[in-house]
Structures are given as structure tokens and as C-alpha cells.
Amino acid sequence: MRVRALFRSVLVALSVVPGAAMAQSPAMVRADSAYQRHDWSTAASLYSAIVRGDSANGRAWFRLGASLTSQRRWQGAVDAYQHAVDLRFLPMVAELRLSSTYAQMQDTPTAVAHFRKAATFGFLTSQIADDSALAPLRSLPEYAAIVKAAEDAYYPCHRQHDFDYWEGVFTVTPWDKPDTPSFGTVTNTRQYEGCVFLERWEATGGGRGMSMVFYDVNRQKWRMIWNDELNSSNDFEGEYRDGGMRFLGWFINSAGDKILASNVLMDASPEIVHHILSTSADSGKTWTVRSDTRWTRQR
């Protein structure tokens, strides 16, 4: 889904979308029309005139670079793309364009330098697979490492391994009575390039629920959002410390009130997760344990 969102944002930024022309200047409309027709000479002339009068127009600088590239006017393209980068207009794409342009100028060291800069923003191998201009870089020993760094930047969650122990299928029993029959099963799987956990709870006597757990790169915290067949919901935020994932959040009681809750998932052993769910009625001064269970990993 994130790949689609990225391509959508790039297409919106680079294309004339319905209604967009109404908000553009007549000069941009004419330049974009030439660009869409692949009339590169006219487009380059029109975009050049635009940036002379509006040097902060990142879109015009980027499209000027593309128009000049199509005419093999390398140095002018480099200057235009660099302006787009400086204006933070599609910086990852502009850095890739700089890399491929320098590669075509046979300036491999500078091409590699911009390729590394593009990698800091994050991209996928599939996004550069069709760029033949980058062919001179693919044989370099550092190429694979740069692409790996780009994919790690694209998926920051790949660097988060705090909660790896939660993946798997577990049978659930009371913590202090591990030999009693299990009263439910928890199945935790990874989704979306491994960046999201889906938890599925199945009670032995009936009853189901599900949570989504992910590392929120904006908050720099782990998130857990739960709902079940009774429409009971909760929302937690937490971090790994002192041997376990410690979430703090709330759930809604039958009266519709928000109740402060603590949800702790201890990494007790490679085979055991110790789950403790508690609530507080005094803003966290004291806690009442609502559930204390042992999750035993199935092999």
C-alpha cells in the first residue's frame, strides 16, 4: 500500500491532474501542455522562462530538468534538478535523476554520490529497475549496499526488532496454572513487508478479536489497536524496556467511559510470553490486574 501511495504522490506532482490546471498560471499550463506532448524543446524554453521569474517553483525546475535530459543537455539538466532538490521538491526522485544524469555524463563518482543521497530518502529496487541510465552503477561493488540502505530507509520498521518474539501461534492459560486446559489461541502474523503484526484471538468457548500492532515512524513508538466481535476497542502506545513491550493506553467500558489501561507483554523465554493487562481508576497511581496469562508458543 505504501508503494501505491508513493507512486500516487509522484504522479500527482509530475502530471496534470483534473482541476489542477485551474490553479496554475497560464505560463505553467502552456509549459505543462508541451511537456505532456513530449515537445521537449518548447517545454524547456517555457519552464526556463518560468523559473527566471519564479525561482522557488520546484515543479518547474524538476520538469525543466526532465525536458533538458530528453534533449541530452546534461549540464542544464543537472542545474535544474539540483534546484529541485534544494527546494525539497521530490528530493528522492530528483537525486535519482541527478545520479542517472551524471552516469550518462560518465562522471561515476558524482553519480554514486547522488545515488547515496537518494538512498537516504528511501526507495525500492522496483522503482529503479527500468532506469537504463543507472546501468553503469549496477556493476559497482557498493551498488547492492546502497540499494539495501535505500530499502531500509523506505521501511524504517525493518530496523525495529523489539517485538520479534511476539510472532507465532500461542495457546493461552492462566499464568499461575500452566497445566490447566487452554482457554484460547493467539495467532500473530506479519503483514505488509513485515511491518505490521496482525493478532487474532480465538477463545475456546467462543469469542474472537483482532489487533493491529506496528511501529509508528512518526511517533517513534509502537502502537496497538484492538477490536473484537463485541466492538470492544482499545488503543495503546508503548516501547520495549525491562524485558518486555510495555503499552499504555485506554479502552472503552460499557458506559462509554475511557479507562486507563496498561498492557504488558513480557519476553519471558523463547517459548513463553507473559501477558498482564491492568487498569487504573486514579490516573495511574494504582493498578488492578484484569488478566494475567501465559502464552505458550506452539511448534
Secondary structure, DSSP 8 states (H G I E B T S, - for coil): -HHHHHHHHHHHHHS--TTGGGGS-HHHHHHHHHHHTT-HHHHHHHHHHHHHH-TT-HHHHHHHHHHHHHTT-HHHHHHHHHHHHHTTSSHHHHHHHHHHHHHHTT-HHHHHHHHHHHHHH---HHHHTT-GGGHHHHTSTTHHHHHHHHHHHH-GGGG--TTGGG-EEEEEEETT-TTS---EEEEEEEETTTTEEEEEEEETTS-EEEEEEEEETTTTEEEEEEEETT--EEEEEEEEETTEEEEEEEEE-TTS-EEEEEEEEEE-SSSEEEEEEEEESSTTSS-EEEEEEEEEE--
